[in-house]
Amino acid sequence: MPERTHVTLTEEGPALVTGPVEVELPDGERVRSDRPVTALCLCRRSRRYPLCDTSHRTKVRVKEES
């Protein structure tokens, strides 16, 4: 039995997909990654969309005061 795909949603960044993944974009294009873990962009800032290139890190976040 093949291993299940595992998706982890992160607080401030991409969705991490464990195992091979194929993503179908709205225009029908398919992007495949055979990496052990693939980071999928959720903020749409990536120049490699749908794959994350860490562009989300350039946004300055203001920490809430406790």
C-alpha positions in Angstrom: 0.0 0.0 0.0 1.5 3.4 -1.0 2.1 6.0 1.8 -0.5 8.7 2.2 0.3 12.2 1.2 0.7 14.4 4.2 0.0 18.2 4.1 1.0 20.6 6.9 -0.3 24.1 6.9 2.2 26.5 8.5 1.3 29.7 10.4 3.3 32.2 8.3 4.2 30.5 5.2 3.6 27.7 2.7 1.8 24.4 2.9 4.3 21.6 3.2 3.4 18.4 1.3 5.3 15.2 2.2 5.9 12.9 -0.8 5.5 13.4 -4.5 2.9 15.9 -5.6 1.3 17.1 -8.8 -0.5 20.4 -8.7 -3.1 21.4 -11.3 -3.3 25.2 -11.8 -6.5 27.0 -12.9 -5.3 27.2 -16.5 -4.8 23.4 -16.6 -1.0 23.5 -16.4 0.4 20.8 -14.1 3.4 21.2 -11.9 5.1 18.1 -10.4 7.6 17.7 -7.6 9.2 14.5 -6.6 11.0 16.0 -3.6 10.6 14.4 -0.2 8.9 17.7 1.0 7.4 20.3 -1.3 6.5 23.8 -0.1 3.4 25.1 -1.9 2.9 28.9 -2.0 -0.3 30.2 -0.3 0.5 33.9 -0.5 1.0 34.1 -4.3 4.1 36.2 -4.0 6.4 33.4 -5.2 8.1 33.9 -8.6 8.0 30.1 -8.9 4.3 29.8 -8.0 2.8 27.3 -7.1 6.1 26.4 -5.5 7.3 28.5 -2.6 10.5 30.6 -3.0 10.2 32.2 0.5 9.0 35.5 -0.9 6.5 35.6 2.0 9.4 36.4 4.3 9.8 39.9 2.7 6.6 41.1 4.3 7.2 42.9 7.6 4.9 41.6 10.3 4.0 43.7 13.3 3.9 41.6 16.5 0.9 42.1 18.7 1.6 43.4 22.2 0.6 41.1 25.0 
